[in-house]
Amino acid sequence: MTMAASVQTALGARDTRAEAPRVPGEKGFWSSGHVPTLVAAFLYFDLAFMVWVLLGPLAPEIAKTLHLSAAEKGLMVATPTLAGALLRVVNGLLVDRIGPKRSGAISQIIVIAGLMSAYLLGVNSFGGTLALGVILGFAGASFAIALPLASRWYPPEHQGKAMGLAGMGNSGTVFAALFAPTLAKIFGWNAVLGLACIPLAIVFVAYMLMAKDAPDAPAPKKLVEYFHPLASTDAWWLMGFYAVTFGGFVGLAASLPIYFTDRFGLTPIMAGYCTAACVFAGSLVRPMGGALADRIGGIRALSMVFVVAALALVAVSAAPTVAFALATFVVAMLALGTGNGAVFQLVPQRFQAEIGVMTGLVGMAGGIGGFYLASSLGFAKQLTGSFSPGFLIFAGLSVLALAGLMVVKPRWRAAWSTGARI
């Protein structure tokens, strides 16, 4: 079975007789864009996300070695998220100025060089972990490169699927959760930093061979013009929605190893397995979220997401057992992963001409949401002895996002004129 066929199967086979009639001249998804570039964007995003959250699975061992407090652990795993959020704006600008392929090459070189330097020189203090977190932020900023790299090749009616498949690189966080704790136990946690450079280098070569910039990329603009979308309230709403969906996803991905070890006394390896199960669920459904939004509209898909996420986070705040917590986190991650795909079905419908910088701005908001969740869980644990307040506040943010979505829904559906469902 080909890769295209495999992914189509994952998205769910449907009876073609039930499909809406195709517009004359409209191409199918796989023939409408550039598949090698889509695969390259996914691989780059996948491995970048793997190392972006690397400090989370390693946190129990790092904290033991460096004698970190609960708040310091929370800030350590949140720093790459914040750095990645801010750097996404920079990468969004680079994408529109020099193209996504070259921007991605530069970012990958910085990450590989930074990890190798940390491995050779060692990380021996809390300050050192924060410095490493800033370097890993370049990996998190890959979001603002990989998605425009894929998106620019595809027409509006296929944006949800294209952005969802490229964005499925979120699954890289699964590899970090699965393998980092085991490798740390065998070789030491500092050695994991060097070992991570091996798959990163392999993907870099594949990326350079497969990726290709779309021929119809918008012409470079003056620097100030890149921030024109911020004059639109639509940009701020989309940023807010992504701060909840992606912020919840990446904040949990970074924090769950600490949660499972501190709350239930699991070993770092078992906590990694539990985290991997949760993250895998959220990553798997991202392209399905994009496809669902293509079919029923991004607004309707997001409405369901915010309801389920809020209920799941309230439930997990009172989780009495590991099994209950794991099951509830999986439900939350399924909702948040679906929401990630749904938001980025909407972004190109409104800001196709500014997709590079909007990907950076929306991605920045998502990273800030993740930084808030990860750091707030650490502070909640230190101040109250429980992670519950952090989960409850984020559940409240999901409810606020749902209310905001209801406010903008009538105007968006009336004003946005595209070939896709809103």
Salt bridges, closest charged atoms under 4 A:
ASP15 OD2 - ARG17 NH2 2.90
GLU19 OE2 - ARG14 NE 2.96
GLU19 OE2 - ARG295 NH2 3.88
ASP96 OD1 - ARG152 NH2 2.37
ASP234 OD2 - ARG350 NE 2.76
ASP234 OD1 - ARG411 NH2 2.83
ASP262 OD2 - LYS73 NZ 3.09
ASP294 OD2 - LYS161 NZ 3.35
